[in-house]
Amino acid sequence: MTRFWGRRLLRPTACVLAICLGAGPEGGPRSALAQEAASAVQDVTLQDVALTLGETVLRAPRVTVSGTRLSKDDLIALLRGSGPTAAARLARLDAASLNIPELRAENAGPGGTRQVILYRDVVAKDVRAGRIAELVGAGATITVEGGPRTGTGTYGRIQATDLDLTALARLYGEPGDGKGAVQRVYGTFAIAEVAYVDEGGTAVKLARLEGKDFGGRQIPSSWTGAMQAFSGVDLEKAPPAERARVTGLAADLFEAVSVGTLEATGLSVQETKGDAPFDLGIARMSYTGSGASLEEVAFSGAGARTRIGRLSLTDFSLGPTIAALRKFSAAVANPSQDDLRRLTPALGTLALQDMSIDLPAEQPVKGRPPEPAAHLGVRSASMTFGPPRDGVPTASRLSLSGLTLPASTVAGVPGLGSLGLYGYRDLDLNLVADTSWDEGTRELSVREISLSGKDMGSLRLNGTVGGIGPEVFDPNAAVSGYAMLSATAKALDLTIENGGLFERFIAAQSKVLSLKPEELTQEYVTATAFGVPAILGNSAAAKAIGTAMAQFVAKPGRLSLSARPKNGNGLGVIDFSAAPTPGAVLDRLEINAKAN
């Protein structure tokens, strides 16, 4: 019985062995053997390999393909560039690994520039359907020649993951409608220790550069076609039709590129030759699709030194720029300077923290002592821009906090030039300017314009201007200027708070006039109480203003002034210009003045 079941089990095994060894009829087992041999996993070595991707030609003296079912002839046909498209050929590439001791990448740039990068010890791991799970390289050297500025450089270790060669080939070499899905070229990449020096003496170093999720959409001209169209084109001299075509390609390419994140650390740029040497260092740079930031920026040149803790841009968008490029590409006529203003992108918010500037001492003038070096600083600053209308933001907010500078640097600035005379050696100022436009109500809101200083006080202004339509943003200055004639003042609020400036002013003026501070203060109280109403027409509103100002001078604290038109519609430019006296204007306003 055992012998019987043993023969039953051994029979199919013998059949399989017979088939594998080629026994049996010619067309059956031998054909199966041939198919099995063709699909066997093997290692293949290729010599003098060349592959073209867009404007880049990749060359390798030797490539070892391990763990592949492709034959040597299959691999040569896949790489040599004939037959199907590069993407279709690369989609057949399957291997456990590719080992390339030396890989040369050649790229022809504009103006006769030729860039050559020589990579060392490149290994591509787990290659399936043209996708590389991990790509590593020991380093590289770069040479740029033939252009206006040649140079040489080196890379350290290079690494990339989820690199899709088929997507790369499609983007650069195959046209599309620009509306398809984003094709991811790589998941991550990283390059260490980049160094480059050009013949002009500019040296660039980068400790590390890395990115994530780079890709894009296919466009009608392909990425290569678009970049070739930009090469060597002078838009100012190009015919209108050519300029329109190139701007359309620029819009295609801007809209097609997709970047997840980019980050660079340890950047330094040094200009060692020429008339203006400088040294720039940035500890960290980062970029996402809607913003960027710089950290620990240091710059020195021309005897000055600047440091910035952080500089960032958020909510940035090229949408308005792309829309303007589309418009230019549809119109053959030359765009004017006003039209070019529409290329302004949506800027979002630009913010800065901890900036310091050390200016060099001025050259001494004969007969005068040398001026000392000046130090300027900003603790924080931000500027927010609303969506642009014809290139002009419809809202903006500027905020400066801790603007520090010597009083001598503003000696010629109206309103600030006398601060040094009042005992201020260094100024510490804050500034806010916040405005917005509402198309529906045709109003411009001045939400806040304020200036304050340490040991000085503050001034704050807000109000509303009506009659502001979209014509005000017209690129034509004549149209926008005429539209401003319909503007009407609808509300005004002014607040002044004393924080020590008034007392310093009285003390300084008292010395000049040889009066006691209390005597000078009383003279100002009397002059204000009677002089201001007289200047403004001696109306009830004028007297209210004079009384409030006199109370403020007598005991400087807080002065508030508000004005509203009695008709509720606002006062226009003509109302102000045609009024025979200031009193005639005040008669048309509801005035509220108060001192605390």
Buried (B, 14 or more C-beta within 10 A) or exposed (E): EEEEEEEEEEEEEEEEEEBEEEBEEEEEBBEBBEEEEEEEEBEBEBEEBEBBBBBBBBBBEEBBBBBBEBEEEBBBBBBEEEEEBBBBBBBBBBBBBBBBBBBBBBBBBEEEBBBBBBBBBBBBBEBEEBBBBBBBBBBBEBEBBEBEEBBBBBBBBBBBBBBBBBBBBBBBBBEBEBEEEBBBBBBBBBBBBBBBBBEBEBBBBBBBBBBBBBBBBBBEBBBBBBBBBEEEBEEEEEEEEBBBBBBBBBBBBBBBBBBBBBBBBBBBBBBEEEEEBBBBBBBBBBBBBEBBBBBEBBBBEEEBBBBBBBBBBBEBBBBBBBEBBBBBBEEEEEBEEBBEBBBBBBBBBBBBBBBBBBBEEEEEEEEEEEBEBBBBBBBBBBBBBBEBBBBBBBBBBBBBBBBBBBBBBBEEEEEBEBBBBBEBEEBBBBBBBBBBBEEEEBBBBBBBBBBBBBEBBBBBBBBBBBBBEBBBBBBEEEEBEEBEEBBBBBBBBBBBBBBBBBBBBBEBBBEEEEBEBEEBBBEBBEBBBEBBBEEBBBBEBBBBBBBBBBBBBBEBBBBBBBBBBEEEEBBBBEBEEEBEEBBBBBBBBEBBBBBE
